[in-house]
């Protein structure tokens, strides 16, 4: 079969014809340095697998050290800690969040003893500690109290900073918490502790497996009076402006995959570095389809992470951090 060639001046395929050409026209990179590894911890002696997040567990101290060691071996040197707290330690004001002998401060110290150069990110929000399961303090009439919560969050962040946290990450979505945290930290001379603000955190159904992992689902109501409406984009820009003037060092969009437009919009709107959180539900979807053999796990996971980078994320919170870094470094097939 012979064919007269089309009379085309432009043939974009010429730039895809050879791996060496594809290598230099590639616009986005993905490496272990782009990952923050969220890890669930608890006070128990065993690692307890999380059913809806295959490959993740509530880690004991020993399990945590082993996991961090394995992650560092493939270049992941940023971890974010999420505690599962016994029901008996939860209270309406969440005061366990700033117990200097609590699980988080003790874990930070243990990690820093072993690896002084490990970068530790801590979550600032009351939900693991709050008997109501909300990120903020709940009034008798069910409202989430903003300003009282911000005061509690400052106590929590100071407790984390005193223990050695490098980056505090408020995920609560209260108004004014970034400035209050900055002032509280600076007031105790923690001028080098960074604030990674969950700037555009949506009231998303994709957090389901995380709340199973921590038993932290709200006991009543939902989080829609503080987390953002998935229908809104302009509001994310407003939140970004506020977090920036309030002193945030890094802004975050969460979830990641279904909100890439928000990430791209923030990329254009700010000069600050951006983070994105590939959340538990995104992880669960990719794992489930891969387990069934419906998707090629390595390829879809790396593609999903590359897409988040392409949209504008400098760094990605992902439960795939260790696994993806193993693939990227050749340590895993
Ligand atoms: C709560 C918090 C949540 C996540 C991180 N911090 C859950 C929520 O807002 O209910 C979700 C992370 C995930 O789903 O992976 N402060």
Boltz pocket constraint, residues with backbone or C-beta under 6 A from the ligand:
constraints:
  - pocket:
      binder: B
      contacts: [[A, 123], [A, 124], [A, 125], [A, 126], [A, 127], [A, 135], [A, 171], [A, 172], [A, 206], [A, 207], [A, 208], [A, 209], [A, 210], [A, 211], [A, 216], [A, 278], [A, 279], [A, 280], [A, 281]]
      max_distance: 6.0
